[in-house]
Amino acid sequence: MGEMRLSTPLEPASASLRSGTGPALAARLQPRTRLILGIALAAMAIFLLWWLFGSGTSRPHTPPPPPVIVAEATEKPVTVYEHTMGTVVANATVQVTARVQGEMVAAGFKEGDIVHKGQLLFQLDPRPFTAALAEARAALARDEAQRISAERDAKRYTALYAQGAISAQQRDQTVANAKALAASVAADKAAIETAQLNLDYAQIRAPIDGKTGPILVQPGNQVVANAANPLVVLTQVQPVKVSFHLPQDDLPRIQKRIGSPTFTATITAHGASAQSVSAVVDFVDNEVSDQTGTIELRATYPNKDNRLVPGQLVDVSLALEELPPSVVVPHDAVNIGPDGRYVYVVTADGKAEMRAVTVLYDDGTQAAVKGDVKAGDHVITEGQLRVLPGQPVTVHAGSQKATASATKDSGRTKDGP
């Protein structure tokens, strides 16, 4: 008997799946595969880019050494100067007034003239004063005659009293009358002197040498004696003084030099064509201002050329001390840090070293310092902000050698030793 095979209802379906439906499934799976492969490739590309440009394993960029400008330090003696503002002060100022009352008839000068002591400035009408002088002299002559007569009577009455011819009362009255007339004569002489003074005062003369200002009372006006308003103001302009103030920290140096003929101040008036002049410092005030902490000094200038005018503002430069030879560097080479002042020195291998210094004197252009800096060292004057201690720098080709002479500067920057 042959073998009988029974078929089940599932077999046709399985056969059809194996034979007919396999390629259709592969067709449906192919787009998904391509999508997965695309995502994988994109992820690999992103990772590669991150590894090349964004990861920390890339080589760091080293910046070039910062460019700087240097100057050469020098050694030389240094003069300590003070620079300040001053005011020209008149040696004397007089408000000329009349001592007597009367009419002004003439002025003996022009406004702005230089006059000398004793020169006639104003003339008052002298006639009232001449008449008063004549009256006083007449009174003196009258009283002098009466005095002579009274003295002779006193002598006669004294002799008669000695003889017992008159009483003591009569003698005493005669002697008293003679003494009273003598006193009247003395009063008359004083009146003559007063009248003569008033006549002299009618001529108003200059009390000092000086320059006149505007005439404040013109001729023709009545002048009152000792009026509150002057006739003219007279200012002495030869010589003049220059007043200026210095900090009290400079007092030790000032006290060492005051009285020396070489203790002079350089005075410079403002203006394009102004020239400097020297004036001897001959006055130091007796106290320090408790409001400003400064002390006043004055220097006298002959002013023969009338270059300076009272009230004028001037620049004052004063040499206070000579320092021994010191290392001098440009002002811009000195820096201020947390631990004090320092400079950057460029070593032979091109690196910047920070060296602490103490500023002895700084005039705003040059600074005298002491510390680990010597003459011939190259100090950095520009570009310090990008410099790191111990790191190399690039010296700019425009660097120049520091000058050996300190120059004047308008500001004041100074530290003690």
Secondary structure, DSSP 8 states (H G I E B T S, - for coil): --------THHHHHHHHHHTSHHHHHHHHHHHHHHHHHHHHHHHHHHHHIIIIISTTS--------EEEEEE-EEEEEEEEEEEEEEEEES-EEEE--SS-EEEEEESS-TT-EE-TT-EEEEE--HHHHHHHHHHHHHHHHHHHHHHHHHHHHHHHHHHHHHTSS-HHHHHHHHHHHHHHHHHHHHHHHHHHHHHHHHHHTEEE-SSSEEE---SS-TTSEE-TT-SS-SEEEE--SSEEEEEEEEGGGHHHHHHHTT-TT-EEEEEESSTT--EEEEEEEEE-SS--TTTSEEEEEEEE--TT----TT-EEEEEEEEEEEEEEEEEEGGG-EEETTEEEEEEE-TTSBEEEEEEEEEEE-SSEEEEEES--TT-EEEEE-GGG--TTSB-EE-TT-----SS----SS-B----
